[in-house]
Amino acid sequence: MELHKYEKWVFYVALALLAFVILWRVIPGGRHEGGGEKGRASLVFVHYWDNALGRDTLAELVKEFEKKHRGIRIRLQSLSYTEERELLFRDKAEVEGNVLSGAFDIAALDGAWIPELLSAGKLHSLKGYNDDSGSAEWTVPLISFMNLLYYNVDILKAAGLDRPPANRTEFLSAARTLKENQSVPALAISLGSGDPEALYRDIYSWIRAAGNSLEKNGFDEKRTADVFNFLSRLNGEGFLLPGIFLQTGAERLEDFISGKTAMLTANIGNLRYLRTRMGDKLGLTLIPGQADFGKPGFASLVWHVGISSDCTHPEEAWEFISFLKEKSIVLSEKSGAVPGTGIRFHDPEEDPLYEKAWSIYEASNVFDGNGFSASVDAAVREELMGLFESGRSGEETVKRIQSRIEALNPLRLPE
């Protein structure tokens, strides 16, 4: 009797296993969308975008992608900007057993990371995948954020200024007026080492506005020195908010909102937040350049995405990247990027400041970041500290930066 029960139990287990195998082979996830039997590819996408997009945006996009591509599963790994950079630049041996898993297939990238990642052989070539260009490509740019000058309309009006300064000469005059009539510093910049966007926002953007052609490893130009002298003069005459090398970008933003400074440079992704907090007190314009310079210019921060050289399913990874590229308009709207990848969108509330931002974009020369490595950024920050704190000239500062850049021999993107 006992043997009979045992045989029935074995029979039912075997039947259940057979049913499981049959179901696994026929469910949609068991086959690649193209029809071939390939199993289910599981890909890890590591990114630092949640703060800008909100936690649900990428999750919803992944759901949409997986419905269309039953053979591909995307697992999101959300990190801070600093955590992701630490992960990407670690050796494999360093990440074993660490909370930051070293196993990822697709990565959100800051353009400044790309040269070093290429040197370390950590990116998979996109040649043969991307039909938009015949040349070898390593990453896909998705959306961009331009840096602009935000100003407090009420503070300027109270000082007798009916518009923001249009060039650096007017900016110096406005700074004096603000200090004399309102006792408010004209500008807040923050170059704290914990702020990864600091140099792009508060230094490189002023250089671009000056019309400087700033190459990937070249600071030694007269216009760059002029910008450094201008910023140093603002600091020396008390026109800058104190704490330049201590504040974070977020702290500086709050100081601007609370009226501790009249103006600041920030990327367009901050517009919605500032508009919500300040209402009609908020205005925006181009970062002032030289009075005699023609077409304005600005540097943009660009979100890139690439495939890890360790990825075992690069074709499936490219499918997801292509999907993100198609959804760049969604990413632009959610993050507040104006413009996105050259695609215009209208704010749901038709905010005139968004229209102004778009008109600025259309009338300007756009530069895609600088591509400096983290080591170069650190050198630039240190030399700027000498500029502001020791009275060193702008000319000497750019020469020192150039010398350090050449010593570091930063890597460039391949031609």
Kinemage of the C-alpha trace (Angstrom):
@kinemage 1
@onewidth
@group {chain A} dominant
@subgroup {mainchain}
@vectorlist {calphas} color= white
{ca met a 1} P 0.000 0.000 0.000
{ca glu a 2} L 2.791 2.389 0.905
{ca leu a 3} L 4.603 1.641 -2.364
{ca his a 4} L 1.459 2.466 -4.357
{ca lys a 5} L 1.236 5.924 -2.771
{ca tyr a 6} L 4.860 6.557 -3.507
{ca glu a 7} L 4.445 5.659 -7.178
{ca lys a 8} L 1.446 7.982 -7.497
{ca trp a 9} L 3.436 10.799 -5.950
{ca val a 10} L 6.320 10.275 -8.412
{ca phe a 11} L 3.821 10.208 -11.287
{ca tyr a 12} L 2.273 13.549 -10.290
{ca val a 13} L 5.659 15.202 -9.843
{ca ala a 14} L 6.781 14.017 -13.261
{ca leu a 15} L 3.524 15.247 -14.801
{ca ala a 16} L 3.968 18.665 -13.202
{ca leu a 17} L 7.540 18.930 -14.504
{ca leu a 18} L 6.408 17.996 -17.996
{ca ala a 19} L 3.681 20.647 -17.881
{ca phe a 20} L 6.187 23.244 -16.726
{ca val a 21} L 8.570 22.469 -19.601
{ca ile a 22} L 5.749 22.669 -22.147
{ca leu a 23} L 4.500 25.975 -20.787
{ca trp a 24} L 7.999 27.447 -20.671
{ca arg a 25} L 8.492 26.676 -24.348
{ca val a 26} L 5.217 28.205 -25.501
{ca ile a 27} L 4.830 31.310 -23.325
{ca pro a 28} L 5.747 34.564 -25.162
{ca gly a 29} L 8.736 35.279 -22.904
{ca gly a 30} L 10.377 32.032 -23.954
{ca arg a 31} L 10.944 33.183 -27.492
{ca his a 32} L 12.691 36.160 -28.984
{ca glu a 33} L 10.386 38.561 -30.778
{ca gly a 34} L 12.105 37.822 -34.062
{ca gly a 35} L 10.823 34.253 -33.883
{ca gly a 36} L 14.087 32.441 -33.176
{ca glu a 37} L 14.453 30.332 -30.058
{ca lys a 38} L 16.886 32.423 -28.017
{ca gly a 39} L 15.562 32.329 -24.473
{ca arg a 40} L 14.921 35.417 -22.385
{ca ala a 41} L 17.796 37.948 -22.363
{ca ser a 42} L 18.083 39.746 -19.029
{ca leu a 43} L 19.863 43.107 -19.182
{ca val a 44} L 20.869 45.457 -16.354
{ca phe a 45} L 20.557 49.193 -17.043
{ca val a 46} L 22.505 51.274 -14.536
{ca his a 47} L 21.603 54.964 -14.411
{ca tyr a 48} L 21.575 58.140 -12.293
{ca trp a 49} L 18.443 59.710 -13.814
{ca asp a 50} L 15.766 59.149 -11.157
{ca asn a 51} L 16.235 62.561 -9.525
{ca ala a 52} L 15.561 64.287 -12.848
{ca leu a 53} L 12.904 61.955 -14.233
{ca gly a 54} L 11.110 60.742 -11.138
{ca arg a 55} L 11.179 57.116 -10.021
{ca asp a 56} L 8.275 55.893 -12.153
{ca thr a 57} L 9.326 57.225 -15.561
{ca leu a 58} L 11.944 54.643 -16.493
{ca ala a 59} L 9.941 51.838 -14.876
{ca glu a 60} L 6.957 52.658 -17.085
{ca leu a 61} L 9.142 52.864 -20.178
{ca val a 62} L 10.655 49.480 -19.350
{ca lys a 63} L 7.175 47.953 -19.065
{ca glu a 64} L 6.287 49.338 -22.483
{ca phe a 65} L 9.524 48.035 -23.978
{ca glu a 66} L 9.121 44.549 -22.517
{ca lys a 67} L 5.596 44.244 -23.912
{ca lys a 68} L 6.990 44.879 -27.380
{ca his a 69} L 10.085 42.713 -26.877
{ca arg a 70} L 8.951 39.570 -25.071
{ca gly a 71} L 12.394 38.034 -25.260
{ca ile a 72} L 14.161 40.852 -23.405
{ca arg a 73} L 13.969 41.753 -19.745
{ca ile a 74} L 15.387 45.045 -18.418
{ca arg a 75} L 16.423 45.358 -14.777
{ca leu a 76} L 16.924 48.928 -13.554
{ca gln a 77} L 19.723 49.775 -11.140
{ca ser a 78} L 19.303 53.343 -9.906
{ca leu a 79} L 22.355 55.025 -8.361
{ca ser a 80} L 23.445 58.541 -7.606
{ca tyr a 81} L 25.709 60.295 -10.120
{ca thr a 82} L 28.737 59.715 -7.889
{ca glu a 83} L 27.865 56.066 -7.194
{ca glu a 84} L 27.488 55.258 -10.885
{ca arg a 85} L 30.767 56.900 -11.786
{ca glu a 86} L 32.472 54.922 -9.015
{ca leu a 87} L 30.916 51.721 -10.356
{ca leu a 88} L 31.890 52.328 -13.979
{ca phe a 89} L 35.520 53.069 -13.220
{ca arg a 90} L 36.158 50.208 -10.816
{ca asp a 91} L 38.060 47.117 -11.811
{ca lys a 92} L 36.085 43.878 -11.840
{ca ala a 93} L 37.978 42.595 -8.817
{ca glu a 94} L 36.947 45.637 -6.800
{ca val a 95} L 33.208 45.158 -7.294
{ca glu a 96} L 32.999 41.505 -6.257
{ca gly a 97} L 30.864 41.289 -3.135
{ca asn a 98} L 30.282 45.052 -3.143
{ca val a 99} L 26.837 46.624 -2.835
{ca leu a 100} L 27.464 48.263 -6.223
{ca ser a 101} L 27.259 45.264 -8.494
{ca gly a 102} L 29.765 45.308 -11.318
{ca ala a 103} L 27.498 43.348 -13.658
{ca phe a 104} L 25.654 45.717 -15.992
{ca asp a 105} L 24.892 45.740 -19.693
{ca ile a 106} L 23.683 49.263 -20.469
{ca ala a 107} L 24.774 52.480 -18.761
{ca ala a 108} L 23.581 56.067 -18.607
{ca leu a 109} L 26.666 58.204 -19.190
{ca asp a 110} L 27.915 61.709 -18.602
{ca gly a 111} L 29.834 62.810 -21.695
{ca ala a 112} L 32.866 63.597 -19.520
{ca trp a 113} L 33.216 59.900 -18.654
{ca ile a 114} L 33.370 58.636 -22.212
{ca pro a 115} L 37.103 59.193 -23.052
{ca glu a 116} L 38.269 57.317 -19.950
{ca leu a 117} L 35.761 54.513 -20.461
{ca leu a 118} L 36.988 54.060 -24.019
{ca ser a 119} L 40.597 53.988 -22.847
{ca ala a 120} L 39.726 51.285 -20.325
{ca gly a 121} L 37.918 49.298 -23.015
{ca lys a 122} L 34.632 49.361 -21.139
{ca leu a 123} L 32.304 50.360 -23.986
{ca his a 124} L 30.969 48.157 -26.762
{ca ser a 125} L 31.254 49.625 -30.258
{ca leu a 126} L 27.944 50.580 -31.862
{ca lys a 127} L 29.326 50.236 -35.350
{ca gly a 128} L 26.940 48.121 -37.363
{ca tyr a 129} L 24.018 48.875 -35.049
{ca asn a 130} L 23.530 52.582 -35.595
{ca asp a 131} L 22.458 53.220 -39.188
{ca asp a 132} L 22.360 57.003 -38.689
{ca ser a 133} L 26.097 57.336 -39.259
{ca gly a 134} L 28.685 55.445 -41.222
{ca ser a 135} L 31.409 56.195 -38.674
{ca ala a 136} L 32.127 54.209 -35.526
{ca glu a 137} L 30.107 55.390 -32.558
{ca trp a 138} L 30.334 54.431 -28.938
{ca thr a 139} L 27.363 56.142 -27.289
{ca val a 140} L 23.979 57.562 -28.231
{ca pro a 141} L 23.077 61.100 -27.055
{ca leu a 142} L 19.460 61.221 -25.891
{ca ile a 143} L 18.642 64.677 -24.502
{ca ser a 144} L 20.478 67.877 -23.637
{ca phe a 145} L 20.211 70.609 -21.030
{ca met a 146} L 21.356 74.122 -21.883
{ca asn a 147} L 22.716 76.467 -19.226
{ca leu a 148} L 21.050 79.875 -18.887
{ca leu a 149} L 21.082 82.895 -16.579
{ca tyr a 150} L 18.135 82.983 -14.181
{ca tyr a 151} L 17.266 86.244 -12.422
{ca asn a 152} L 14.906 87.508 -9.744
{ca val a 153} L 12.628 90.033 -11.457
{ca asp a 154} L 11.559 91.713 -8.195
{ca ile a 155} L 15.117 92.232 -6.931
{ca leu a 156} L 16.221 93.784 -10.214
{ca lys a 157} L 13.182 96.078 -10.327
{ca ala a 158} L 13.689 97.191 -6.725
{ca ala a 159} L 17.233 98.234 -7.670
{ca gly a 160} L 15.921 100.245 -10.618
{ca leu a 161} L 16.933 97.694 -13.272
{ca asp a 162} L 14.197 97.099 -15.837
{ca arg a 163} L 15.926 94.196 -17.595
{ca pro a 164} L 18.754 91.704 -17.019
{ca pro a 165} L 22.278 92.537 -18.258
{ca ala a 166} L 22.920 91.686 -21.911
{ca asn a 167} L 26.736 91.548 -21.748
{ca arg a 168} L 29.548 91.526 -19.201
{ca thr a 169} L 29.907 95.313 -19.142
{ca glu a 170} L 26.234 95.681 -18.260
{ca phe a 171} L 26.575 92.867 -15.726
{ca leu a 172} L 29.304 94.719 -13.815
{ca ser a 173} L 27.183 97.882 -13.792
{ca ala a 174} L 24.131 95.952 -12.581
{ca ala a 175} L 26.221 94.254 -9.868
{ca arg a 176} L 27.285 97.623 -8.470
{ca thr a 177} L 23.709 98.904 -8.531
{ca leu a 178} L 22.434 95.794 -6.727
{ca lys a 179} L 25.084 96.077 -4.037
{ca glu a 180} L 24.474 99.804 -3.469
{ca asn a 181} L 20.654 99.748 -3.563
{ca gln a 182} L 19.714 96.280 -2.327
{ca ser a 183} L 22.848 94.967 -0.562
{ca val a 184} L 22.407 91.751 -2.571
{ca pro a 185} L 25.227 89.924 -4.388
{ca ala a 186} L 24.606 89.865 -8.111
{ca leu a 187} L 25.566 86.258 -8.752
{ca ala a 188} L 25.901 82.903 -7.015
{ca ile a 189} L 28.321 80.291 -8.301
{ca ser a 190} L 29.290 77.076 -6.519
{ca leu a 191} L 32.385 75.034 -7.263
{ca gly a 192} L 32.221 72.490 -4.456
{ca ser a 193} L 34.023 69.223 -5.185
{ca gly a 194} L 30.824 67.284 -4.472
{ca asp a 195} L 28.937 69.032 -7.274
{ca pro a 196} L 29.590 67.170 -10.554
{ca glu a 197} L 27.895 69.817 -12.723
{ca ala a 198} L 29.650 72.799 -11.131
{ca leu a 199} L 32.286 73.517 -13.766
{ca tyr a 200} L 29.941 72.983 -16.718
{ca arg a 201} L 27.328 75.262 -15.192
{ca asp a 202} L 29.323 78.051 -13.564
{ca ile a 203} L 32.578 78.194 -15.542
{ca tyr a 204} L 32.415 76.506 -18.942
{ca ser a 205} L 29.047 78.101 -19.694
{ca trp a 206} L 30.528 81.605 -19.240
{ca ile a 207} L 33.431 80.649 -21.508
{ca arg a 208} L 31.033 79.432 -24.194
{ca ala a 209} L 28.969 82.608 -23.879
{ca ala a 210} L 32.163 84.546 -24.622
{ca gly a 211} L 32.395 82.845 -27.984
{ca asn a 212} L 35.395 80.744 -27.017
{ca ser a 213} L 35.940 77.749 -29.266
{ca leu a 214} L 37.244 75.828 -26.222
{ca glu a 215} L 38.594 72.528 -27.511
{ca lys a 216} L 38.529 69.330 -25.500
{ca asn a 217} L 41.937 70.039 -23.961
{ca gly a 218} L 42.546 73.723 -24.661
{ca phe a 219} L 42.112 76.580 -22.181
{ca asp a 220} L 44.974 78.750 -23.333
{ca glu a 221} L 42.943 81.378 -25.165
{ca lys a 222} L 42.493 85.091 -24.557
{ca arg a 223} L 38.713 84.908 -24.170
{ca thr a 224} L 39.060 82.269 -21.462
{ca ala a 225} L 41.465 84.515 -19.563
{ca asp a 226} L 39.037 87.427 -19.977
{ca val a 227} L 36.231 85.348 -18.451
{ca phe a 228} L 38.438 84.347 -15.526
{ca asn a 229} L 39.401 87.970 -14.924
{ca phe a 230} L 35.742 88.972 -15.062
{ca leu a 231} L 34.653 86.340 -12.516
{ca ser a 232} L 37.626 87.144 -10.289
{ca arg a 233} L 36.680 90.835 -10.378
{ca leu a 234} L 33.098 90.001 -9.376
{ca asn a 235} L 34.469 88.074 -6.431
{ca gly a 236} L 36.987 90.757 -5.437
{ca glu a 237} L 34.343 93.496 -5.389
{ca gly a 238} L 31.902 91.438 -3.331
{ca phe a 239} L 29.453 90.776 -6.168
{ca leu a 240} L 29.475 86.986 -5.701
{ca leu a 241} L 27.627 85.104 -2.977
{ca pro a 242} L 30.201 83.830 -0.421
{ca gly a 243} L 31.030 80.135 -0.066
{ca ile a 244} L 32.019 79.459 -3.674
{ca phe a 245} L 33.986 76.285 -2.945
{ca leu a 246} L 31.768 75.029 -0.136
{ca gln a 247} L 28.235 75.161 -1.492
{ca thr a 248} L 26.538 72.516 -3.548
{ca gly a 249} L 24.400 73.351 -6.553
{ca ala a 250} L 21.242 72.517 -4.610
{ca glu a 251} L 22.182 74.869 -1.742
{ca arg a 252} L 22.957 77.657 -4.192
{ca leu a 253} L 19.583 77.121 -5.860
{ca glu a 254} L 17.812 77.541 -2.527
{ca asp a 255} L 19.772 80.732 -1.807
{ca phe a 256} L 18.577 82.151 -5.115
{ca ile a 257} L 14.961 81.203 -4.364
{ca ser a 258} L 15.132 82.861 -0.945
{ca gly a 259} L 16.462 86.126 -2.432
{ca lys a 260} L 20.043 85.935 -1.164
{ca thr a 261} L 21.331 86.579 -4.675
{ca ala a 262} L 19.854 88.273 -7.735
{ca met a 263} L 21.084 85.912 -10.451
{ca leu a 264} L 22.595 82.493 -11.035
{ca thr a 265} L 23.500 80.153 -13.872
{ca ala a 266} L 21.669 76.832 -14.019
{ca asn a 267} L 20.572 74.334 -16.616
{ca ile a 268} L 17.104 74.379 -18.071
{ca gly a 269} L 16.138 71.263 -16.143
{ca asn a 270} L 15.698 73.510 -13.085
{ca leu a 271} L 13.088 75.719 -14.762
{ca arg a 272} L 9.987 73.860 -13.586
{ca tyr a 273} L 11.201 73.681 -10.007
{ca leu a 274} L 12.188 77.358 -9.920
{ca arg a 275} L 8.941 78.392 -11.603
{ca thr a 276} L 6.942 76.489 -8.988
{ca arg a 277} L 8.840 78.096 -6.115
{ca met a 278} L 9.160 81.644 -7.486
{ca gly a 279} L 6.234 82.148 -9.858
{ca asp a 280} L 6.371 85.407 -11.809
{ca lys a 281} L 9.443 86.570 -9.894
{ca leu a 282} L 11.526 84.281 -12.104
{ca gly a 283} L 13.107 85.388 -15.362
{ca leu a 284} L 15.694 83.830 -17.662
{ca thr a 285} L 18.054 84.985 -20.379
{ca leu a 286} L 21.349 84.137 -22.051
{ca ile a 287} L 24.512 84.076 -19.994
{ca pro a 288} L 26.152 87.431 -20.835
{ca gly a 289} L 29.106 87.430 -23.204
{ca gln a 290} L 31.204 90.183 -24.693
{ca ala a 291} L 29.467 93.330 -25.876
{ca asp a 292} L 31.022 93.021 -29.349
{ca phe a 293} L 30.400 89.313 -29.820
{ca gly a 294} L 27.835 88.243 -32.401
{ca lys a 295} L 25.838 85.032 -32.215
{ca pro a 296} L 25.581 83.805 -28.602
{ca gly a 297} L 26.759 80.387 -27.566
{ca phe a 298} L 26.115 78.000 -24.731
{ca ala a 299} L 27.324 74.614 -23.582
{ca ser a 300} L 24.834 71.841 -23.101
{ca leu a 301} L 24.915 68.905 -20.711
{ca val a 302} L 24.038 65.752 -22.622
{ca trp a 303} L 22.642 62.447 -21.416
{ca his a 304} L 24.364 59.609 -23.256
{ca val a 305} L 23.723 55.871 -23.108
{ca gly a 306} L 26.108 53.072 -24.064
{ca ile a 307} L 26.625 49.310 -23.970
{ca ser a 308} L 29.139 47.670 -21.652
{ca ser a 309} L 31.967 45.744 -23.310
{ca asp a 310} L 31.036 42.861 -20.989
{ca cys a 311} L 27.470 42.699 -22.282
{ca thr a 312} L 26.648 39.203 -23.604
{ca his a 313} L 23.520 40.381 -25.446
{ca pro a 314} L 24.640 43.514 -27.345
{ca glu a 315} L 21.927 43.178 -30.012
{ca glu a 316} L 19.196 43.135 -27.371
{ca ala a 317} L 20.909 46.022 -25.571
{ca trp a 318} L 20.840 48.006 -28.817
{ca glu a 319} L 17.103 47.299 -29.110
{ca phe a 320} L 16.586 49.005 -25.737
{ca ile a 321} L 18.835 51.941 -26.608
{ca ser a 322} L 16.926 52.423 -29.861
{ca phe a 323} L 13.707 52.415 -27.861
{ca leu a 324} L 15.059 55.088 -25.485
{ca lys a 325} L 16.089 57.161 -28.475
{ca glu a 326} L 12.523 56.964 -29.819
{ca lys a 327} L 11.289 58.050 -26.378
{ca ser a 328} L 13.619 61.049 -26.124
{ca ile a 329} L 10.612 63.359 -26.240
{ca val a 330} L 9.233 61.675 -23.109
{ca leu a 331} L 12.599 61.959 -21.375
{ca ser a 332} L 12.768 65.634 -22.372
{ca glu a 333} L 9.326 66.414 -21.006
{ca lys a 334} L 9.840 64.537 -17.737
{ca ser a 335} L 13.287 65.998 -17.049
{ca gly a 336} L 12.480 69.524 -18.226
{ca ala a 337} L 15.142 69.469 -20.923
{ca val a 338} L 14.530 72.240 -23.434
{ca pro a 339} L 15.263 71.310 -26.115
{ca gly a 340} L 15.653 67.569 -26.197
{ca thr a 341} L 17.401 66.110 -29.223
{ca gly a 342} L 16.344 68.912 -31.516
{ca ile a 343} L 12.659 68.051 -31.080
{ca arg a 344} L 10.472 70.875 -29.917
{ca phe a 345} L 7.751 70.249 -27.372
{ca his a 346} L 5.299 72.597 -25.717
{ca asp a 347} L 4.931 72.755 -21.982
{ca pro a 348} L 1.422 71.650 -20.986
{ca glu a 349} L 0.816 75.026 -19.377
{ca glu a 350} L 2.367 76.883 -22.324
{ca asp a 351} L 4.677 78.753 -19.971
{ca pro a 352} L 6.190 81.766 -21.786
{ca leu a 353} L 9.546 81.037 -20.165
{ca tyr a 354} L 9.695 77.751 -22.073
{ca glu a 355} L 8.967 79.619 -25.283
{ca lys a 356} L 11.759 82.044 -24.446
{ca ala a 357} L 14.127 79.160 -23.741
{ca trp a 358} L 13.344 77.681 -27.129
{ca ser a 359} L 13.916 81.003 -28.904
{ca ile a 360} L 17.304 81.287 -27.172
{ca tyr a 361} L 18.195 77.798 -28.372
{ca glu a 362} L 17.250 78.583 -31.964
{ca ala a 363} L 19.316 81.790 -31.993
{ca ser a 364} L 22.471 80.314 -30.447
{ca asn a 365} L 25.486 78.186 -31.221
{ca val a 366} L 25.209 74.973 -29.230
{ca phe a 367} L 28.280 73.175 -27.926
{ca asp a 368} L 28.067 69.593 -26.682
{ca gly a 369} L 29.919 69.817 -23.384
{ca asn a 370} L 33.709 69.533 -23.122
{ca gly a 371} L 34.427 65.881 -22.542
{ca phe a 372} L 36.980 66.531 -19.816
{ca ser a 373} L 37.986 63.701 -17.535
{ca ala a 374} L 37.405 63.878 -13.782
{ca ser a 375} L 41.135 64.419 -13.207
{ca val a 376} L 41.104 67.469 -15.499
{ca asp a 377} L 38.015 68.855 -13.764
{ca ala a 378} L 39.796 68.510 -10.418
{ca ala a 379} L 42.812 70.417 -11.774
{ca val a 380} L 40.601 73.200 -13.146
{ca arg a 381} L 38.792 73.528 -9.809
{ca glu a 382} L 42.065 73.790 -7.892
{ca glu a 383} L 43.439 76.469 -10.193
{ca leu a 384} L 40.194 78.446 -9.969
{ca met a 385} L 40.532 78.380 -6.202
{ca gly a 386} L 43.902 80.065 -6.671
{ca leu a 387} L 42.293 82.595 -9.017
{ca phe a 388} L 39.617 83.598 -6.513
{ca glu a 389} L 41.618 83.386 -3.306
{ca ser a 390} L 45.109 84.624 -4.208
{ca gly a 391} L 44.441 87.368 -6.736
{ca arg a 392} L 46.190 85.482 -9.516
{ca ser a 393} L 45.456 86.817 -13.014
{ca gly a 394} L 43.203 85.085 -15.509
{ca glu a 395} L 46.097 84.811 -17.957
{ca glu a 396} L 48.287 83.004 -15.452
{ca thr a 397} L 45.390 80.761 -14.456
{ca val a 398} L 44.691 79.543 -17.993
{ca lys a 399} L 48.401 78.841 -18.542
{ca arg a 400} L 48.568 76.810 -15.339
{ca ile a 401} L 45.443 74.879 -16.322
{ca gln a 402} L 46.809 74.234 -19.814
{ca ser a 403} L 50.084 72.978 -18.376
{ca arg a 404} L 48.298 70.598 -16.012
{ca ile a 405} L 46.034 69.335 -18.799
{ca glu a 406} L 49.040 68.526 -20.972
{ca ala a 407} L 50.723 66.757 -18.049
{ca leu a 408} L 47.616 64.669 -17.421
{ca asn a 409} L 47.347 63.932 -21.143
{ca pro a 410} L 43.569 63.483 -21.030
{ca leu a 411} L 42.138 61.063 -23.516
{ca arg a 412} L 40.011 62.198 -26.412
{ca leu a 413} L 37.153 60.577 -28.205
{ca pro a 414} L 38.346 58.739 -31.313
{ca glu a 415} L 37.877 60.543 -34.586
